[in-house]
């Protein structure tokens, strides 16, 4: 577990340090190690069965949480990356291309945050520029041309808000993606693997089937941004997270998403391989179910029109 782990995970970190120190002499400390491991398991279960919305936000941002590149290498084969938007440049914050999923040819597109400092800077912390969304749409149109299903992986704090991005039409790039994705005549399946922030996330999320990992979040704004605007105090982010209804559990109840994908106890970062297996099964089932639809664009239209309906 990382030293940068959220505060609520610190008790687990202390127990793990004790176990590590005793493992220098494993034979002599066998009973103590066994007792501590049992304590670690019980403590982890107690913590992770009572997570608050803001704690899930912290888990979604966990420094060791698997990124899109991990899911790409762990779940897909024969990946061929496609670059550039044919208008301005290539945006490393979005990675996309042709691949195979369980032997089925497909297109996979996702937002990449990067792990090391150099990678984070290269991928701009997962915050896409207009050319990133245009590249994603270009790849989606290619998928439509060859009747390939699309998988999108969402993990971004939001679209990049810099001056250059705005000058090159950030808002329009996102809006065009929303419109064009709605009309795609192929199945589109999206999964939120970490942060699903604002229009930057929605630009890859107009799908026939939307799922979220249990400890991911999906919201119009970050808790800190919401607190700064509504409460004039960013320190009230925990209160804002509760009000935003941004957890997978809340969004399933509201009908915004279709499925919650479970995570290994303690979060996806503790057992990435297991997480890949769990998500692969969910994606395969979703693809089989959605593949039976005849008019994918009409299905998406009805799906999104039903969100927010209420009766007086």
N, C-alpha and C positions, 0 to 999 in steps of 0.2 A: 504493500500500500504506500502511496506517495506521501511525502511530507506536506505536499500541497493539498492533501485531502480536505474536504469540508470539515468544519468544526465538529459536527455531530458524529463524524467518523473517528475522531481523535481517541476515544476510549478503546476502539478496536486497534488502533495503531500502537497504543501503549502495551496491550496484551501481546501483540505480534512481536514487539521489541523484546519483551520478556522471554517469549518462546525462542526467539533467535539467539539470545544470550545463553540460554540453557542448552541449546543444541550443540554448543561447543563440546559438551560432554553428554551425549545423548543417552548412553547406558546408565550413568549415574543418576541422571535427572529424568528418567523415563516416566515415572509416575507424575512428577510435577508438570512435564510437558503435556501428558495426556489430559491432566486436569485443566490446564490452561487452554488447550484446544477445545475442550468441551465448553469452557467458559466463553471462549471466543465465538463459538457457534451459537450459543444461547444469546449472547449480547447482540450479535449481528442480527439474529432473527427478531429480537425485541425491537431493535432500532428500525429495521426495514419493513416491519409490518405496521408501523405507525408514522410514516413519513408525512410531513406537512408539504403543501404546494411549493414553498420556497426551498425546502430540502430537495425536492425533485428537480427544481431549477438548478441547484448546485450539482446534483448528480448528472444532469444533462450536460453540464460544463466540465465535468470531472477531467482532470489532465490526462488520465489513463484510459478514458472511455474510447472504445474503438471508433475510428473515423471511417469515412466513405471508402478510402483506399484499402482499409482492412477488410471491409465487406466485399469489395470488388475482388480482391485476391482470394478471399476465403470462400466465396459463394459462386463466382462466375469463372468461366474458362474461355480461352482463346479470345481474350480482349484485345481489340484494336482501337486505340485512341484516335479520335478525330479532333483536329485543331482549327481554331479560327472562326470568325463570323463572316468572312468574305467582305467585310466592310471597313474594319479598323485594325483589330489585332486579336490575339488569343488571350483568353482570361483564365489563368490557372486556378481561380477560385471555383470554377465549375469544370469537372472532368466528365467526358462522355465519349461513347463510341459503340462499336459493335461487339457482341459477346455471345456466349452460350450459357444458358441456365438449365441445368439438368438435361442437357442435350438439345434444348430448344433454342434456336437462333433468336436473338433479341437485341434491343438497344438498351443500354444502361447509362444513366446520367445522374451525377450527384455533386453535392457541394463539399469541398475539401477544406478543412481548416489548417492542416499541417501539424506536425508533432514537435519538431525542434524549432528553435528560434528562426533559423534560416528558412525552414519550410513554412512557418507561419507567415513570415514576411512575403515569401514567394506567392503563397495562396491568399494573401491579404486577409488572414484569419477567417476565411470562408465568406467574406463579404464581396459579392459579385459586382462587377462593373456592367454597363449596358451591353458590351460586347460578349459578356458571359451568357446573358440571357438570349442574345441573338444566336450565339453558337448553339446553345441548347435547343432553340427552336429549329435551327437548320438541321440538327441531327434528328429531331423529332419528325420533321418533314421527310427526311430520308427514310426513316422507319416506316412512315405511312406509304411511301412509294413502293417499298418492298414488303409491305404487310407484316411487319415485325412488331411484336408487343414491346411496350416501353416500361421500364422500371425506373423510377426516380427516387433518389435518396436525399432527404432534406436535413440539413444541418448547418444553419447559419444564424448569426445574431440579427441579420437583416441585410438589405442591399447597401452597398457602399454609398455614404452620403457626401462624398467629396465634390468639390467644385467641378473637376474634370468630368466626373460621372454625370453630373447634372447637365453640363454643357453638351454632352454627347447623347442626351435623351434618356436618362435613367427611367423616369416615370413612364415614358412612352414604350420603352423596351419591355418593361414589366406588363403594361396594359396589353400590348400586342400578344405577349405570351398567353395571357389569360384568355384572350379572344380566340387565338389560333388553337390552343390546346382544347378548348371547348368543342371545336369542330373536327378534331382528328378522328378519322374513321378506322381506328385501331385501338386495342385495349391499352389503357394506361393505369399502372398501379404505383402508388406512392407510399413511402414509409418514412416517418420522422424518426431519425436515429439519435438525435440529440436536441439541439435547439431548432425550433421552427419559428423564426422571427419575421413578422410583418410581411409586406409584399414581396420581400426578397425570398421568402419561403413559398408563398402562394404561387409565385411565378413558375414553380415546378410541381405545384400541388393540385392542379385542376384535373382530377383523375376519376376513373370509374370506381376505384377502390382505394381508400386511404386507411393506412394503419399506423400505429405509433408504438414504439417500444414503451414498456411500462413506466420507465423513468425519464421519458423525453417530455418536452413541452412544445406547445404550438399556440402562438399568441400574436395579436396585432402589434404589441409593443413589449419591451422587456419590463420586468417588475421595477427596475431602477428608473427607467424612463417614465413609466406610468406614475411612480411616486413623485418624481420631480415635477411633473405637470399638474397632477391632481392635488398633491399634498404639499408641494413646494419643498419637499424634503426627501432626498434619495434614500435616506436611512430607513424610510418606511416601506422599503421594497418587500419585506415579508408580508406586510398587510396588503400591499398591492397585488402580490402573487395570489393571495387567497381570493381577492375580488375579481381577478381577471379570468378565473376558471380556465387555466391554461394547461392543466394536467390531462393525461390521456383518459383518466377515469372520469373527469368532468366532461370532456369533449365527446366521449362515447354516449354519455347520458343526453347530451344536447343534440346528438345526431350529426355532429361535424365529422366524425371519423367512423369507420366501419368495424375496426378491430383493435384490440390491445394485444400486443405481442409480449408475452412474459419474458422476464430477464432472470438469469441465475440469481440466487439469493445474495444480496449485497451489491448487485449491479452488473452490467454487461462487462465492465472492465476486469472483473475477477475471473471470468471464464469466457473469453471471446470466442473460442472454438465452439463451446456449447451454445452461445448466442447465435452464431452463424447457422447451426443446425436447427435451432428453434425457428429462426426467421425464414430459413429456406423452406421449411414445411408450410409456413403460413403463406409465403409467396406462391408456392406451387399450388396450394389449394385455391388461393384467390385467382390465379391465372386460369385455372380450370373452370371456376365458376363464372368469371367474367367472359371467358372465351366463348361461352354459350350465347352471349348477347348478339343480336343482329345489328342493331344500330347503336354504336358506341357513343356517338355525339349526342343523340337524343337521350340516352341513359344518363350521361353526365349533366345535360341540361336539366332534366327532371330532378336529379340528385341535388344539385346546388340550389335550384328554385325552392325546394322543400325546406331548406335550412332557414330557420328563423320564423317559420309559420306559427301563427297562434290564432286561437279562436276566442271571440269575445262572448 
